[in-house]
Amino acid sequence: MTDAACPDRILALHAMLDGELDAIGVIGLEDHLRLCPACRREFDRLDRLRGLLRAPELRDAAPKALSARTVRLAVSARPSQPVRAWLGGAFGGAIAASLAFWLITPGAEGPALRQALVDSHIRSLQAGHLTDVSVSDRHVVKPWFNGRLAFAPPVPDLSADGFALSGGRLDVIEGHDVAVLVYRRHLHTINLFVRSGPSSSAAWRDVPPQAGFGIKRWQMDGLEFLAVSDLDPADLAHFSDAFVRGVRSGHPER
């Protein structure tokens, strides 16, 4: 046995980490990894590298001047000749107004946010995508996010309410890294996206359903929470209530 991974398995290792293998391919590769220490080491190395590349400090944000210039271009009453020709009359005005609104309020409860959440939820249900840390112990899941995000998501135990913790992962929504806590209720998966949000006492509206998936949104302690699932709306509301109670009770930190 050599120290190098099997050459004919390298592409499969990458495909498995990217969630591009079908169920049969995943099962076959997992069987191989149990028998081949070299491939197991290479898989773990690639997984660690994947985590390092997700670090927030490696992500370049668009310059503020660029966003401001785009807004001015979109809402300008007297655009330049090339822009005027491209936008063209009332239709162009509608596009400009929509573009300005999107740039000014990127976190609005619009179709783009709903679609991004549902797309991520669906991707997570594919093999290898659901969790980066697969464990039901909140004392393992919570510290796993340390150093990976600029905030610490709360991870309450909701098993008494019928929601079992399955693990967590990192994801990207609207260009920003977010924490995702994964809970299950019977055969249903709940992806709870957690990201930094403004601290406000105002109630946040629920995001309308998208493609048959319910989306429940709330905020607390300077964080925004968006739960996505195919659960019945009443059960999803029950989940959000149980989560808030679990965090407020202080049990997650014990």
Secondary structure, 3 states (H helix, E strand, C coil): CCCCCCHHHHHHHHHHHCCCCCHHHHHHHHHHHHHCHHHHHHHHHHHHHHHHHCCHHHCCCCCHHHHHHHHHHHHCCCCCHHHHHHHCHHHHHHHHHHHHHHHHCCCCCCHHHHHHHHHHHHHHCCCCCCCCECCCCHHHHHHHCECCECCCCCCCCCHHHCCEEEEEEEEEECCEEEEEEEEEECCEEEEEEEEECCCCCCCCCCCCCECCEEEEEEEECCEEEEEEECCCHHHHHHHHHHHHHHHHHCHHHC
